[in-house]
Amino acid sequence: MIRIAIIGATGYTGSELVRILIHHPDADIITITSETHTGKTFSTIHPQFLGICDQILTSADDLDDEAVDLVFLALPHRVSMEYVKKWQHKRFKIIDLSGDYRLSSADVYEEWYKTVHLTPELIHEVPYGLPELHRKDLVSAKIIANPGCYPTATALALAPLVASNCVDTRSIIIDAKSGVTGAGVKSTSTTHFSNVQDNFMAYALKSHRHTIEIEETLSKLQHSNSLASPVIVQFTPHLLPVDRGILVTCYATPNDSITDKSVQDMYESFYRDEPFVRVRKTPPQIKQVRGTNLCDVFATYDERTNRIIVMSAIDNLVKGAAGQAVQNMNIAFGLAETTGLQHIPLQP
C-alpha cells in the first residue's frame, strides 16, 4: 500500500483526491491536513463524505515524514513551494498540484505569477506530469508538477498537430470554457452565484497564467525539429455557469495540403494506446467525461476556411487536477496507470 498524505484537503481538488483515493486498491490515506480546520473531521468540511471518510484533519506541521510514501500538495501557488522547499530532502515523493513547478525557469514563473520563486534550483529537476506526453520522465521522479486544467485539455487537443509540425504554430487560437470549480473553493464577485447563473463571460484576456504553460508544453514537442517556429497561442478563457468541466476549441492553420480524413487518422494513431484519451467522431461534451479521468478529443478539417478545428473535453477536477495526479502516482510507483481511475462518466 502507498501511504499518502494530502496537504490542503479542504478545497475542491483536495476533496476530489480523497474521493478517488478512498477506493484505490493500492492507496492508504494516512493524513489529511488543513491549517484552518485542524481538529475537525474531513466530513464536517465535506458532508458528502459522512460515514465514508471521517478522518480528523491535522496540521501539516505535524506530518510524520516516516509514515508516508507520497505527499499530494493541494495548495495554491506561492504556498505550495514553501512546502516543497521544506520537504524536498524527505524520503517521500511529492506531487504538486499548484503552478509553482510547471514552467521552464524561475524568471518565466516570476514574470507570470508576479512573485519570487523560493527554489529556482529545483525547477529544471521537476518533470511536467502530463503522462500522455512525458510518461518516461515520471517513472523515477521525486517531485512531479501536476499540469493545469486548461493546459491539459489544450495540450492533448493540439499535441498531434504540433508534434507532426503540420500547422502554423504562431497563429493558434484557443477558445476555452470552464466550470466555476476551476476558480477554487473561495467565492469571489466573479464566481458568486448571482454573477455566474444565467451568464457567460470571458476573463483574463491576454494575461491568463495558463497561456505560458500551454506554449511551453507544446514547444517541448518540437525539440527534435530544428526548423520549428515558436508556439504562440491566443488563449481566451471563459466562465461557464456549471460546476465542473472544461471544453476547449482550438483553431490552427495547416502548413501544407491536408484532408479531413488525414487529420482524423493522425489523432487515432497518436492516441491509439492512451487509456484516458478517447478520439471521438463527433464533438465532445463535458457531461460525457464528468467525474472521470478521460479526455475526449475531436478533430476535423474545414476545407472552406483552411483551418483545422480540434475540440477537447475534460473534467477540470479529475483529468484537470486530482485524477491526473493519481495517474502520475500510479506511474511513479509502478502501478497500472488506470488503477483506481476507471470511473464511468456521470450523465445525466
C-alpha positions as CSV (number, residue, x, y, z in Angstrom):
1,M,0.0,0.0,0.0
2,I,1.1,3.5,-0.8
3,R,0.9,5.6,2.4
4,I,-0.5,9.0,1.4
5,A,-0.7,12.5,2.9
6,I,-3.0,15.1,1.4
7,I,-1.9,18.6,2.3
8,G,-4.7,21.1,2.0
9,A,-7.6,18.8,1.6
10,T,-10.5,21.2,2.2
11,G,-10.6,22.7,-1.3
12,Y,-12.2,21.1,-4.3
13,T,-9.0,19.4,-5.5
14,G,-8.2,18.0,-2.1
15,S,-11.7,16.6,-1.7
16,E,-11.5,15.1,-5.2
17,L,-8.3,13.4,-4.3
18,V,-10.0,11.8,-1.3
19,R,-13.0,10.7,-3.5
20,I,-10.6,8.9,-5.9
21,L,-8.1,7.5,-3.4
22,I,-10.6,6.2,-0.9
23,H,-11.4,3.3,-3.3
24,H,-7.9,3.0,-4.8
25,P,-6.8,-0.6,-4.1
26,D,-3.1,0.4,-3.5
27,A,-3.6,3.6,-1.6
28,D,-3.9,4.3,2.1
29,I,-4.7,7.9,3.2
30,I,-2.7,8.3,6.4
31,T,-3.0,12.1,6.8
32,I,-5.3,14.9,5.6
33,T,-4.3,18.4,6.6
34,S,-5.9,21.7,7.0
35,E,-4.5,24.7,8.7
36,T,-7.8,26.4,9.1
37,H,-9.9,23.4,10.2
38,T,-7.4,21.4,12.3
39,G,-9.2,19.1,14.7
40,K,-12.4,18.9,12.7
41,T,-13.4,15.8,10.7
42,F,-13.0,15.8,7.0
43,S,-16.7,15.0,6.6
44,T,-17.5,18.1,8.6
45,I,-16.0,20.2,5.8
46,H,-17.3,18.0,3.0
47,P,-20.5,16.4,4.2
48,Q,-20.8,14.1,1.2
49,F,-18.1,12.0,2.9
50,L,-20.1,11.4,6.1
51,G,-19.5,7.7,7.1
52,I,-17.0,7.3,4.2
53,C,-14.1,9.5,5.4
54,D,-14.4,10.9,8.9
55,Q,-10.7,11.3,9.3
56,I,-9.5,14.1,11.7
57,L,-7.8,16.9,10.0
58,T,-4.3,17.7,11.3
59,S,-1.7,20.4,10.7
60,A,0.9,19.9,8.0
61,D,3.5,20.8,10.7
62,D,2.6,17.5,12.4
63,L,3.3,15.4,9.4
64,D,5.3,12.2,10.3
65,D,7.5,12.0,7.3
66,E,8.5,8.4,8.1
67,A,4.9,7.3,8.0
68,V,4.1,8.4,4.4
69,D,5.4,7.4,0.9
70,L,3.7,10.2,-1.1
71,V,2.5,13.7,-0.4
72,F,-0.1,15.5,-2.6
73,L,0.2,19.2,-2.3
74,A,-3.3,20.5,-3.0
75,L,-2.4,24.1,-2.2
76,P,-2.4,27.4,-4.1
77,H,0.6,28.6,-6.0
78,R,3.1,30.6,-3.9
79,V,2.1,28.5,-0.9
80,S,3.0,25.1,-2.3
81,M,6.6,25.8,-3.0
82,E,7.1,26.7,0.7
83,Y,6.3,23.0,1.5
84,V,8.5,21.8,-1.3
85,K,11.4,23.8,0.0
86,K,10.9,22.4,3.5
87,W,10.4,18.8,2.4
88,Q,12.5,18.4,-0.7
89,H,15.0,16.2,1.1
90,K,12.5,13.9,2.8
91,R,12.2,10.3,1.8
92,F,8.6,10.6,0.4
93,K,7.7,11.6,-3.2
94,I,5.7,14.8,-3.8
95,I,3.1,15.6,-6.4
96,D,2.4,19.3,-6.5
97,L,-1.0,20.4,-7.9
98,S,-0.1,24.1,-8.0
99,G,1.6,26.1,-10.7
100,D,4.8,26.5,-8.8
101,Y,6.9,24.0,-10.8
102,R,5.2,23.8,-14.2
103,L,7.2,26.4,-16.0
104,S,10.7,26.3,-17.5
105,S,12.5,28.8,-15.2
106,A,12.2,31.0,-12.2
107,D,12.4,34.0,-14.5
108,V,9.4,32.9,-16.5
109,Y,7.5,31.9,-13.3
110,E,8.1,35.3,-11.7
111,E,7.0,37.2,-14.9
112,W,3.6,35.4,-15.0
113,Y,3.0,34.7,-11.3
114,K,4.4,38.1,-10.0
115,T,6.2,36.5,-7.1
116,V,9.8,35.4,-6.3
117,H,10.3,31.6,-6.6
118,L,11.7,30.1,-3.5
119,T,13.5,27.1,-5.0
120,P,14.6,28.1,-8.5
121,E,17.3,25.3,-8.5
122,L,14.5,22.7,-8.4
123,I,12.6,23.9,-11.4
124,H,14.7,22.0,-14.0
125,E,14.6,18.8,-12.0
126,V,10.8,18.6,-11.7
127,P,9.1,16.8,-14.6
128,Y,5.8,18.0,-16.0
129,G,3.2,15.4,-15.2
130,L,1.2,15.1,-18.4
131,P,1.6,11.3,-18.8
132,E,0.5,11.2,-22.5
133,L,3.4,13.4,-23.4
134,H,6.0,12.9,-20.7
135,R,5.4,9.4,-19.2
136,K,9.0,8.3,-19.2
137,D,10.1,11.3,-17.1
138,L,7.7,10.4,-14.3
139,V,8.8,6.9,-13.5
140,S,11.7,7.8,-11.2
141,A,10.6,11.3,-10.3
142,K,10.9,12.5,-6.7
143,I,8.7,15.6,-7.3
144,I,6.1,15.9,-10.1
145,A,4.4,19.1,-11.3
146,N,0.8,18.3,-12.0
147,P,-0.4,20.3,-15.0
148,G,-3.1,22.9,-15.0
149,C,-6.6,22.1,-16.2
150,Y,-6.7,24.3,-19.2
151,P,-3.2,23.3,-20.3
152,T,-4.1,19.6,-20.0
153,A,-7.2,19.9,-22.2
154,T,-5.4,22.2,-24.7
155,A,-2.1,20.3,-25.0
156,L,-4.0,17.0,-25.6
157,A,-6.1,18.7,-28.2
158,L,-3.1,20.2,-30.1
159,A,-0.2,17.7,-29.4
160,P,-0.7,15.6,-32.6
161,L,-0.6,18.7,-34.8
162,V,2.4,20.3,-33.2
163,A,4.4,17.1,-32.9
164,S,3.9,16.4,-36.6
165,N,4.9,20.0,-37.5
166,C,1.8,20.3,-39.8
167,V,0.4,23.6,-38.6
168,D,1.5,27.2,-38.2
169,T,2.4,27.3,-34.5
170,R,2.5,31.1,-34.5
171,S,-1.2,31.6,-35.0
172,I,-3.1,29.0,-32.9
173,I,-6.3,30.3,-31.4
174,I,-7.7,28.6,-28.3
175,D,-11.3,29.3,-27.1
176,A,-11.6,27.7,-23.7
177,K,-14.5,27.4,-21.3
178,S,-14.5,26.1,-17.7
179,G,-16.9,25.5,-14.9
180,V,-16.6,27.6,-11.7
181,T,-14.8,25.0,-9.6
182,G,-11.7,25.8,-11.7
183,A,-11.5,29.1,-9.7
184,G,-11.2,27.3,-6.4
185,V,-13.4,26.9,-3.3
186,K,-13.3,30.5,-2.2
187,S,-16.1,32.6,-3.8
188,T,-15.3,35.9,-5.4
189,S,-17.5,38.6,-7.0
190,T,-16.8,36.8,-10.4
191,T,-17.7,33.3,-9.2
192,H,-20.6,34.3,-7.0
193,F,-23.9,32.5,-7.9
194,S,-25.7,35.7,-8.8
195,N,-23.0,36.6,-11.3
196,V,-22.5,33.2,-12.8
197,Q,-26.1,32.0,-13.1
198,D,-27.7,32.8,-16.5
199,N,-24.4,34.4,-17.5
200,F,-21.4,33.7,-19.7
201,M,-18.2,35.7,-19.7
202,A,-14.6,35.8,-20.8
203,Y,-11.9,36.7,-18.3
204,A,-8.1,37.3,-18.1
205,L,-7.8,38.3,-21.7
206,K,-4.2,38.2,-22.9
207,S,-2.9,37.6,-19.4
208,H,-4.1,34.2,-18.1
209,R,-1.2,32.3,-16.5
210,H,-2.0,29.1,-18.3
211,T,-1.1,30.8,-21.6
212,I,2.6,30.4,-21.0
213,E,2.2,26.9,-19.6
214,I,0.4,25.9,-22.9
215,E,3.0,27.5,-25.0
216,E,5.9,25.8,-23.2
217,T,4.2,22.4,-23.1
218,L,3.6,22.4,-26.8
219,S,7.0,23.9,-27.6
220,K,8.7,20.9,-25.9
221,L,7.1,18.7,-28.6
222,Q,9.3,20.5,-31.2
223,H,12.7,20.0,-29.7
224,S,13.7,17.5,-32.3
225,N,12.7,19.8,-35.1
226,S,15.4,22.5,-35.8
227,L,13.1,24.3,-38.3
228,A,10.1,24.6,-35.9
229,S,8.7,28.1,-35.2
230,P,7.9,29.2,-31.6
231,V,4.5,28.2,-30.3
232,I,2.4,31.3,-29.8
233,V,-1.2,30.9,-28.8
234,Q,-4.1,33.3,-28.5
235,F,-5.7,31.9,-25.3
236,T,-9.1,33.2,-24.2
237,P,-10.8,31.5,-21.2
238,H,-14.5,31.8,-20.4
239,L,-16.5,31.0,-17.3
240,L,-19.4,28.6,-17.8
241,P,-22.4,28.6,-15.5
242,V,-21.8,25.0,-14.5
243,D,-19.9,23.5,-11.6
244,R,-17.3,21.3,-13.4
245,G,-16.0,20.6,-16.8
246,I,-13.8,22.2,-19.5
247,L,-14.5,22.4,-23.2
248,V,-11.7,23.7,-25.4
249,T,-11.9,24.6,-29.1
250,C,-8.7,25.2,-31.0
251,Y,-8.1,26.6,-34.5
252,A,-4.9,26.0,-36.4
253,T,-3.8,26.7,-40.0
254,P,-2.1,23.8,-41.8
255,N,1.3,24.3,-43.3
256,D,0.6,22.1,-46.3
257,S,-2.4,20.4,-48.0
258,I,-4.4,18.2,-45.7
259,T,-7.7,16.4,-45.6
260,D,-10.3,15.7,-43.0
261,K,-9.5,12.0,-43.1
262,S,-5.8,12.5,-42.7
263,V,-6.4,14.7,-39.6
264,Q,-8.7,12.1,-38.0
265,D,-6.2,9.3,-38.8
266,M,-3.4,11.4,-37.2
267,Y,-5.3,11.6,-34.0
268,E,-6.3,8.0,-34.0
269,S,-2.7,7.0,-34.4
270,F,-1.3,9.4,-31.9
271,Y,-3.6,8.3,-29.1
272,R,-4.2,4.7,-30.0
273,D,-2.5,3.3,-26.9
274,E,-3.6,6.0,-24.4
275,P,-6.1,4.7,-21.8
276,F,-7.6,8.1,-21.0
277,V,-7.8,9.8,-24.3
278,R,-10.8,9.0,-26.5
279,V,-10.8,10.2,-30.1
280,R,-14.4,10.9,-31.0
281,K,-16.2,11.0,-34.3
282,T,-18.4,13.9,-33.1
283,P,-17.7,17.0,-30.9
284,P,-17.3,16.1,-27.2
285,Q,-19.5,17.3,-24.4
286,I,-18.4,18.0,-20.8
287,K,-21.1,15.6,-19.4
288,Q,-19.5,12.8,-21.4
289,V,-16.4,13.0,-19.2
290,R,-17.9,14.2,-15.9
291,G,-16.4,12.6,-12.9
292,T,-13.7,10.8,-14.9
293,N,-10.0,11.0,-15.8
294,L,-11.0,10.9,-19.5
295,C,-10.1,13.5,-22.2
296,D,-12.4,13.3,-25.2
297,V,-10.9,14.8,-28.4
298,F,-12.5,15.5,-31.8
299,A,-10.5,16.8,-34.8
300,T,-11.7,17.9,-38.2
301,Y,-10.5,20.0,-41.2
302,D,-12.6,22.8,-42.7
303,E,-11.7,23.0,-46.3
304,R,-13.6,26.2,-46.9
305,T,-11.6,28.2,-44.3
306,N,-8.4,26.1,-44.5
307,R,-8.4,25.5,-40.7
308,I,-8.1,22.5,-38.5
309,I,-10.6,22.6,-35.7
310,V,-9.9,20.5,-32.6
311,M,-12.1,20.2,-29.6
312,S,-11.4,18.5,-26.2
313,A,-13.4,18.0,-23.1
314,I,-12.2,17.1,-19.6
315,D,-13.5,17.2,-16.0
316,N,-11.3,20.1,-14.6
317,L,-11.2,18.5,-11.1
318,V,-10.3,15.0,-12.3
319,K,-8.2,14.9,-15.5
320,G,-7.5,18.6,-14.9
321,A,-6.3,18.0,-11.4
322,A,-6.8,15.2,-8.9
323,G,-7.3,12.3,-11.4
324,Q,-4.2,13.2,-13.3
325,A,-2.3,13.4,-10.0
326,V,-3.4,9.9,-9.2
327,Q,-2.4,8.8,-12.7
328,N,1.0,10.3,-12.0
329,M,1.1,8.5,-8.7
330,N,0.4,5.2,-10.4
331,I,3.2,5.7,-12.9
332,A,5.7,6.9,-10.2
333,F,5.0,3.8,-8.1
334,G,5.0,1.2,-10.9
335,L,1.3,0.5,-10.9
336,A,-1.0,0.0,-13.8
337,E,-1.8,3.5,-15.0
338,T,-5.6,3.1,-14.8
339,T,-5.6,1.8,-11.2
340,G,-8.4,3.5,-9.2
341,L,-9.3,5.7,-12.2
342,Q,-11.8,3.5,-14.2
343,H,-14.8,5.6,-13.5
344,I,-17.8,5.9,-15.8
345,P,-18.9,9.4,-16.8
346,L,-21.9,10.8,-14.8
347,Q,-24.6,11.6,-17.4
348,P,-27.1,13.0,-16.9
